Amino acid sequence: MILGLFSLLATGMYAQVRGTVKDSTGEPVPGANVFWMNTGQGVTTKEDGSFSIVKPSKSHMLIISFIGFQNDTIHVSSKNQQLDIVLRDGVELN
């Protein structure tokens, strides 16, 4: 019983942030990097562009990056958020 109570408290301390990453045409971006600023916590998007990441208590800035696109930084304040992120095309180098 104590173990069950502890697990309920522990899960309540961390927020789960879920979402999808797409390009400007609405196509999913698989393999995009999704990570919390100034932490070592991050994930990559699945084939359908979806991701799920635990929000640390001390970081509120989520960074999304992928080669060929501009990085996006999103302020996440509430728990258990669902995000739909659209990456803008990056600048091509000559």
Buried (B, 14 or more C-beta within 10 A) or exposed (E): EEEEEEEEEEEEEEBEBEBBBBBEEEEBBBEBBBBBEEEEBBEEBBEEBEBEBEBBEEBEEBBBBBEEBEEBEBEBEEEEBEBEBBBEEEEEEE
